[in-house]
Amino acid sequence: MTVRTAVKRPARTRTRVRDADTMAVTAFVLGLVGLLVMNLLLGPIAVVLGVLALWRNTARPGRARLGIVLGAADLVVLACLVTADGTWSWGLT
């Protein structure tokens, strides 16, 4: 007769997954905000955080992928604004 014990995940693994989940959500939020302001800064950060979250096996892969897509869209929007306006900053005037 064998006794089964519950296998607990080490605290380090749980912390790593929780950090990856936080990175996925942060990538999504930064990518979304980056569509409106600070595209040049927030876009690449969203892409990097989304990739890191996927690499660390997040429980929220959809949100991480969406953060990557939105970060890339930030850079596309910035490129469109730069070509239309001829400047790195954009305004209403």
C-alpha positions as CSV (number, residue, x, y, z in Angstrom):
1,M,0.0,0.0,0.0
2,T,1.4,3.3,-1.0
3,V,0.5,6.7,0.4
4,R,0.0,9.5,-2.0
5,T,1.0,12.9,-0.9
6,A,0.0,16.1,-2.6
7,V,2.7,17.4,-4.8
8,K,3.1,21.1,-4.2
9,R,4.8,23.3,-6.6
10,P,7.8,25.0,-5.2
11,A,7.3,28.6,-4.1
12,R,9.8,29.7,-6.7
13,T,7.7,28.2,-9.6
14,R,4.5,29.8,-8.3
15,T,6.2,33.2,-8.0
16,R,7.6,32.8,-11.6
17,V,4.2,32.1,-13.0
18,R,2.6,34.9,-11.1
19,D,5.4,37.3,-12.4
20,A,4.7,36.1,-15.9
21,D,1.0,36.7,-15.5
22,T,1.8,40.2,-14.3
23,M,4.0,40.8,-17.3
24,A,1.2,39.6,-19.6
25,V,-1.3,42.1,-18.1
26,T,1.3,44.9,-18.1
27,A,2.1,44.3,-21.7
28,F,-1.5,44.5,-22.7
29,V,-2.1,47.7,-20.7
30,L,1.1,49.4,-22.0
31,G,0.2,48.4,-25.6
32,L,-3.3,49.8,-25.2
33,V,-2.1,53.1,-23.6
34,G,0.7,53.3,-26.2
35,L,-1.8,53.7,-29.0
36,L,-2.7,57.1,-27.5
37,V,0.5,58.4,-26.0
38,M,4.2,57.7,-25.9
39,N,4.2,55.2,-28.8
40,L,8.0,55.1,-29.1
41,L,8.5,54.2,-25.5
42,L,5.5,52.0,-24.6
43,G,5.3,50.0,-27.8
44,P,8.7,48.2,-27.5
45,I,8.2,47.7,-23.7
46,A,4.9,46.0,-24.4
47,V,6.5,43.7,-27.0
48,V,9.3,42.7,-24.7
49,L,7.1,42.1,-21.7
50,G,4.7,40.0,-23.8
51,V,7.5,37.9,-25.2
52,L,9.0,37.4,-21.7
53,A,5.5,36.4,-20.3
54,L,5.1,33.8,-23.1
55,W,8.7,32.6,-22.5
56,R,7.9,32.1,-18.8
57,N,4.7,30.1,-19.6
58,T,2.1,32.5,-18.4
59,A,-1.3,31.4,-17.5
60,R,-2.6,34.3,-19.7
61,P,-1.0,33.7,-23.1
62,G,-3.8,35.5,-24.9
63,R,-3.2,38.7,-23.0
64,A,0.6,38.4,-23.7
65,R,0.0,37.9,-27.4
66,L,-2.4,40.8,-27.4
67,G,0.3,42.9,-25.7
68,I,2.7,42.0,-28.4
69,V,0.3,42.9,-31.2
70,L,-0.7,46.2,-29.6
71,G,3.0,47.0,-29.0
72,A,3.7,46.4,-32.7
73,A,0.6,48.5,-33.6
74,D,2.0,51.3,-31.5
75,L,5.1,51.4,-33.7
76,V,3.0,51.2,-36.8
77,V,0.9,54.2,-35.6
78,L,4.1,56.1,-34.8
79,A,5.5,55.3,-38.3
80,C,2.3,56.6,-39.9
81,L,2.3,59.7,-37.9
82,V,5.9,60.4,-38.6
83,T,5.5,60.0,-42.3
84,A,2.3,62.1,-42.4
85,D,3.6,64.9,-40.1
86,G,7.4,64.7,-40.7
87,T,8.1,64.9,-36.9
88,W,8.5,62.4,-34.0
89,S,5.8,64.2,-32.0
90,W,2.2,64.7,-33.1
91,G,-0.4,67.2,-32.2
92,L,-3.6,68.7,-33.3
93,T,-2.2,71.8,-35.0
